[in-house]
Amino acid sequence: MAGCLKAVEPSMAEETANRDEARMIASILDGDVHLYHQLIRPYERSVYVMSLSYMKNKADAEDVAQEAFLKAYRHLASFRGEAKFSTWLVGIALNEARGRLRRDGAVRMESIDQVSEEGDHVLPAILHDWREIPSQTLERKEVRQMLQAAIEGLPNIYREVFLLRDVRELSIIETAEALTISISNVKVRLHRAHMLLQKTLTPQLKHINPQRK
């Protein structure tokens, strides 16, 4: 019985949180605008971190996050609850970051000819999963910087999925909703992100840990 209770508790808590958010949104739309900060407070940090992963400097990331929150407020009436509010908010932040990068001419045009999303071929790798990196190794500043650089070097379409799934830990469905892509594309892009990270990190980790096969 205890195991069954544990299994349903997360979904019940999630449903309660969603109902609370729905009530807050209704109150805000009815004129209680002071509730908006309470609504977005749980997501301020994650939206900023997501923005920073795109913009690479704190000032621009703060601008993107702030603009995302403002746009979410302006368009709050269009939120229908078909996705989580947090997922909807992340989607707005992603679009704002992409738009700024396009305006700044900073978006790299990625060629996916060699890694077609519909293809079955993947890049070879020695690591079974990038998360195989030992925790004691990740504690080293050099390795953390290496990992950060590898993530930043991912093509945008793969970095987005990686950040949402492996960093923000959104579900596959939530990631698909935030990026407005199919669930199958989320799975393929995440797999390719892992493989690209493996390809980049494996030789570097071998250099740091020569004993690693």
Buried (B, 14 or more C-beta within 10 A) or exposed (E): EEEEEEEEEEEEEEEEBBEEBEEBBEBBEEEEEEBBEBBBEEBBEBBBBBBBBBBEEEEBBBBBBBBBBEBBBEEBEEBEEEBBBBBBBBBBBBBBBBEBBEEEEEBEEEEBEEBEBEEEEBEEBBBEEBEBBEEEBEEEEEBEEBBEEBBEEBBBBBBBBBBBBBBBEBBBEBBBBBBEBEEEBBBBBBEBBBBBBBBBBBEBBEEEEEEBE
